[in-house]
Amino acid sequence: MGNLREKIFSYSINKALDSLRLEMCRKYKPKKGNRFFTDDITYEIGVGKFVPGGVQLEISSKIPAEIFDKKGVTDKYFKEVKKIMTSKTKKPEDIKMENIVHSTTTNEIKERDYIKCIYIYEDKELFSDDEVDQIISLAKENKVDLDQIKGANTLAGRAVIYASMENMGKLASESVTDLVQTNAETIKKYM
């Protein structure tokens, strides 16, 4: 079940990710289940999972196989996306191609290929001592409201949670944007 620290961080990180999902659904076309759609591709931002030393996040996108005329492009498309994503500043820990099969009605089965990027955001990316000190100073000057932060009784604890939420939102947003841009670039190559 995890300890209290894990639960507080998990709640806070996922609150930041919920905000990112809403932002992406407003920016692009929303789909059900907190997914969004742009340029014929569906994207999904997973749940942040507390792992030793940081947070793991899965971001996935559908491979737009239906827009390609040629067979065998799916594997090439995946390899191109993987090559570009591993050249980004924040590289995924792992990139996989997954095939999902599900039934939409009693007689119809849909099969889709997805690219899944798995990121690890280390604690040092989510907050630093200097950043926490700066947030505490801003809170003392009433420039940052830490009273809204639940789960920590000390000002320093609330500052760590605040920094983690802010940075998780920014880092995950950059990773999602990287995947959206990479897909757009790769589609142009194969069209």
Summary of the structure (lengths in Angstrom):
residues: 191
radius of gyration: 19.1
end to end distance: 47.7
largest distance: 63.4
contacts: 544
relative contact order: 0.18
helix: 48%
strand: 25%
